[in-house]
Amino acid sequence: MDSDIGALTIIFTEFYYWVTVVFMFLIHVGFCMYEVGASRTKNMMHTLMKNTMLIPLVTVTFFFFGWWIYWAFPNGIPYITGDVPELAAANTAWSEVMAPNMQDRITGVFWAAFLLFSWTAASIVSGAVIERIRSGAFWLIAVLVGSFAWIIDAAWGWHPDGWMVRVLGYHDAYASGVIHAIAGGAALAVLLNLGPRIGKFRADGTPRNIVPHNPWLVTVGLFLIYTGFWGFYVACNIPIWDIQAGDGVFYSATNIYLAPTTLSGITLNFLMSLSGGLMAAYIVSRGDAFWTYSGGLAGLIGASAGNDLYHPVQAMLIGAVVAAIIYKLHHWVERRFKIDDAVGAVAVHGYAGFLGVVIAGFMLWGYPASPNPEYAAISPWGNFIGAIIMFFVLGFVPAYVLSAILKGMGALRIPREIELVGLDLSEYAGRYMSEEDVKNAELDEARGAGYVR
């Protein structure tokens, strides 16, 4: 550390990213809560453990190869479309920066922030497929999405020098496409191979509403996701950066592309896009609680691509329009194609993320995508191509291929008889049998003592 200011900058940045990780952990708490609440009681334990165990699996795989991909893939596919940057070698699992040391204070917490994005991407898929997917199949899909597919699109479109930023002028400041569209596309692909839950559709093809067993748990879970989303937004920024490096000194927060922004601005737009989504979803769903809360999240995701540059009124209107569209689109797709998305994840994350990227291309047309004047400017066609890459190329296609292989092996979906009686009774039968034995033993003791007749 060359100076007091340099030391304070490094220590502040270290603490800044550490705090974002703590906040983003609440996203995963929220996902666990609302998935368990949305499932039926016979499937609660399976739903919880399916989502819980992606934490260690994605963490370990992201440590060994996911983080390296971000630094190795900004030029496209290494050794095919471009070279591997020198920074890739410094960010391998065996590099000294990926271990405790006093010379590098930033890499570990920056890695952790990206890791929490990985958990989020995998958890988006988790909610859509509850009550019928095999745990092992989901965990393979979680690693594919969380430690491979999404971090490729981050390298391409969320790296300051990613080829999509340079060539397409792709702009997605708070990950409408980079995380949400790709995860929503992956969820849709898995659902096509997985099929609907037993009893979801009537003989005439109309859908039944499988209601959450605990709507209050769903509500609290979604509010925790809102809370964790603050950390998500903040982690997409660099807290203090000399934006006039080489031409004076002027420190500012920047977005992920190193363009100056302010926490004040993103705070306004976060709350306005959330509010627009909540109000619109309440109206179009006629006060349905689940879709009102989900619509707030969709509004926030829909505006996220440009929330570093939007006016707050723009953010509110975009959030409202996106929430209304995805609500209608979810129900049309459900009826037309018999897609059983248990929590609306494809709509709330996938459709909203796709729309958010496309809308940003129009609303920010002509703005610089990056501080580098040699890179392409933001345009409708650049962001539309980017949205296709996120949702279909990196989201839908890899997940469809893997889930189709698992389906062909009979390893994707649980057997029909287990689905009927419940995954918990099948996978955790010993736990429930012991609980029943204890109750019977207590009853026998009470009868023997004359307390119960």
N, C-alpha and C positions, 0 to 999 in steps of 0.2 A: 504494500500500500504506500504510494509515493507521497501522499499528503493527508492532512486531516479530512479534507473534503472527499478525497478518494476513498478513505477508510469508511467514512460515514455513508457514502453512496453504496459501497459493497455490502456493508452490514445491514443497511436499510433494505436493499434488494433481497438479501438472504432472508430477512424476517418477513418481507412482503410476500414472497412466494410460499413461505412456510404457512402463513396465515391463510392464503388462498386454498391450500391443501386441506386445512382444517374445515373451512367452510364447504368445500366441495365434497368432503366426506359425507355431509348431510344429504347430498343428492342420493347417495347410495342407501343411506338409512331410509330416505323417503321412498325410493324404489322398492325396497324390501317391504316396507309397511303397506304401501298401496297395492302391491301385487298380492300379498297375503290377504289383505282385506277384500280384494276383488275375486279371489279364488273361493271355492266352496270349502266348507269345513273338512271334507274328506281329503282335501289336497293341500292343506295349509303347510304342513311340515316339508313336503316335497318342494313346494313353491319357494319357501324360505331358503332351504339348503341349496337349491339349484342356483339361486341368485347370490347366495353368500359365498359359495365356493369358487365363483368366477374371480373373486378378489385375489386369492393366492395364485391361481392359475395364470391370470392375465398379468399379475405383478411379476412373476418369475419369468414368463416368456417375454414380457416387455423389457425386462432388465437385460436378457441375453441377446435379443435381436430387434425388438421393436424400436428402441431408442436409436440404435444404429441406423435403422432405415430412414428416420427423419433427416439425418445428416448425410446419408449416402444417396438419396433418391431425388434431390431437387431438380436435377437435369433430366429426369425421366427414369428410364430403366437403365441401371448401370451397365456399362460396357456395350450397350446397344444403341441408346439414344444420346448418351453423354457420359462424361467422365465422373468418377467419384471424387467429390471435393476432399481436400486434405483434412477438414474438420472431422470427417467420418472416422478416421483412424484414432482420433483423440476422444471419441465417444463410444468406443466399444466396451463390452462388459468387463474386459480385462484391463482397461485403461485405468491409470491411477486417479483420474478425476471421478471415477465411479466407486470411490471408497473414501472413508474419512481422511481428510488431510487439511492442513492449514493454508495451503497455497490456492485452493479452489473452494470457495464457499458457496458458489452459485449452482453448479451443475446438478448436485444432488436434489435440491429443492425444485429446480426447474424441471428435472426429470420427473419428480413426484407430481408436479402440476400436470404434466402431459399424461402421466399414468392415470390420474383421476379422470381425465378426458377419456382414456381408454376404457375404464370401468363404465363410464356413462354410456359410451357407444354400445358396449356389450349388454348393459342392463336394458337399453331400449328394446333390443331384440327379446330379452327375457320376458317382459310383460306380455308381449303379443302371443306367446306360445304356451302360456301356462296351462296346466291340467291335462296335457297329453303328450308332451315331449319327454323322451328319455334324458335323464340327467347327463349321461356321458356324451350324448349327441349334442346337447346344448353347450356343454363345456368346450367341445371341439369348435363349434361355431363361434363361441365367445372369444376364443383365442384367435381364430381367423379374423374376426371383426376388430377386436380390441388391440391385438398386437401386430397385425399385418395390414389389413385393408385400409383402416382409417388413417394409420400413420403414413401410408403411401400418399393418400390425398393431402395430408397435412404437409408433407414434403413438397408436393407439386403446387398446392394452392394456398398454403398457410406459412410458407417459408419466405423470408424477405426476398430471396433470389429464386424461388420456385419457378419452373418453366411456365406454369399457367399464369403467374403474375407477370412475367416478362413478355410472353407472347400474346396472351389473351386479355391482359389487363384485368384478370380475375380479382374480385374484391369480395371478401367474406369475413369481415372483421371479427365477429363473435360467433362464427362457426355454424351458420344456418345450414350450409352444405357440408362443410368439412366433417362435422360430427353427426348432425341430425338427419340430413338427407341420406348419407351413406348408411346409417344404421336403420333408417326407415326402409330403404331399398332392400337391405339384407333381410329385414323382418318379413317383408312381402314375399321375397323369394322362398324363405323357409316355410311360410304359411301355405304357399301353393303346393309344396311337397307334403306338408304335414297333414293338411285337411282339417275340417271343422271338428269341434267337440261333438260327442254323441248327444243328440237332442237339440242341437243348435238350430237346425232348420226343419221346418214342417215338411210334410209330404209334398205340398204344393210349392216348396222352395222359399217360402217367406221365413225370415229369421225370428227366432224367439230371443227375448232379452234374458240372458243369464245374469241375474243381479248379484252384486257383491254381497258376501255374507256379513260384512261389517263396513257399512258406508262411512262410519266415523274414522276408522283406520285409514280408509282411502283418502278422506279429506285431510287428515293430519299429514299423511304421506306426501300428498301433493303440495301442501304448504311448506313442508321441509324441502321439497325439490325447488320451490320458489326461493327459499332461503339460501340453499346451496348454489343456486344459479348466480347469486351475487358473487360468490367466490369464483365461479366459472367465468363471469364477465371480467372480473379484476385480473384473473390469471391470464387472460388474453391480451393484457397490456404489459408493457415494460415500464416500471414505475418512474425511473429517472434516467434520462439519456441526453447526451449532448447532441442536439439535433442540428447544430452548426459546426460539427466536428471538422476541424481544418479551416474554418472560416469564422472564428470567434467561438464564444462559449455561451450557449443558451440551453438550459436544462428544461426538459418537459417530460411528462408521461407520453408514451407512444402506443399506437396499436401494434398488432403482431407484425405489421409490415414496416415498422420503425417510423411511421408517419405521426406527427404530433397530434395528441388529443388530450382531453381532460377527463378526470374522474367525475367532475361536475356534469359534463355533457352526457356521459353514458348513464349517470344516475337519473337524469331527467328522462332520457329515452327509454331506459329500462322500465321505469314506473309507468310511463305513458303508453308504451306498447303492451305491457301487461294489462293495464286498465282497458285499453281498447279491445283487447281480446276477451276479457271477462264480460264486458258489456255486450259485445256482439254475440258471444256464445250464449249468454243468458237469454237474449232475445230469440235467436234462431232455434234454440233447444227448448224454448218455452219454460225456462226456469229449471231444467234438469240439472241437478247439482253436479253430477259427474262430468257432464259436458261443459258446464260453466267453468269449473276449475281447469279442465283440460283445454278449453278454449283460451283461457288466460295464458297457459303455457304455450299454446300454438301461436298466439299473437306475439308473444315475446320472441319465440323462435323465428317467426316470419319476418320480424323487423331486425333481427340480430345481424344480418349480413351488412347492413349499412348504418347501424346505430352509432357508429363513431362520427357520422357525417349528417344524419338526418336532423331536421328540426323536430322538436318534441311533438308538434301537431302532425307532422308526417308520420312519425313513429306510431302515434295513436291510431291514425287512420289505416295505416298498413296492418297493424295488429288486428284491427277490427275486421278488415276485409279478408285477411288470411284465415282468421278463426271461423268466419261464416262459410267460406269456401270449403275448408277441410271438413267441417261438420257435414255439409251436404254430400261431399265427395265420398266420405267414409261410408255413409249409408247407401249410396248408389253402388259403390264397389261391392259392399257386403251383399246386397240383393242380386246384383247382376252376375257376379263371379263366385258367390258362395264362399267368400273369404271370412274366416272367423278370427278376427283380431280382438282378443279378449279385453284389451284396455285401450284400443284405438291408437296404438303406438305408431302404426304406419301413417295414419292421418296426421296426428299431432306432431310427429317428428319428421317423417318422410315427406309428405305432401307440403307441410308448412315450410320445411327447410328448402325444398326445391323451389317453391313459389318465392320464398324470401330472397334467394339468390337471383332469380330472374327479375323480380321487382327492383332489386338494387341496381341491376344493370341498366334499367330505364331511368330510375330516379336519380342516379349518380352519373349519368351519361356524360362523358367528357372530363370528369374528375380524374386526377392522377391516381393510379392504383398503388403507386409506390413513390417514395421521395426521389427515386432514381429517374431522372428525366428521359433516359433512354428506353424505359419500359413502356409498354402499351398503356393507353388510358382505359378507364372503365367504359364498357359499352354493352348494349343489350345482347349482341351476338357472343361476345366473350364470356359473359356470365351465363348465358343460356347453354353454351357448349360446356362450361364448367359444371353447371347443374346436371347435365346429362352424364358427365364423367363421374360425378359424385354419387348420384342416385343409382344409375344403371351399371356403368362400367366397373366401378370399384365396390359398389354396394350390392346390387342385385345379382350380377353374374357370378362372382366367387361364391356367395352364399347359396345360390341355386345349385351350382355344380356340387358343392360339398353335401348339401342336404339331399340332393338326388342320389348321390352315391350311398349315403347312409340309409336312405329309403330302400334302395335296391338291395342292401345287405340286411334289411329288416331291423336296423339299429336306430331308426329315427323316432318312431312312435311306439308308445307303450301298447301291450296287447289289449284287446277289447275288454276282456274280463276284468283286467286290473283297472281300466278306466271306469268301468261301471261301479266297482266296489270302492274305488278311491285309491290313489297312489300311496297315501299314508298307511292305510290298512295293509297294503301289499309290501311296501319297502320298510315300514317301521312296525310290523305286526307284533314283534316281541315287546315293544314298548307299550302298545295298547293292551296286549294280553296281560302284561304284568300289572298295569293299572287296574284292570278288571279283577284280577286275582286279589289285589290289595283291598279293593272295595268289598269283595265277598268275605275276605278274612276278617275285616272290621265288623261286618254285619254278623258273622258267626260269633265273634267275641261279645258283641252287644247282646245277642240273643242268649248266649250262655250265662251272661251276668244278669239277665232278666231286665235289661234296659229296653229291649225291643221284643214285642210279642209277635 
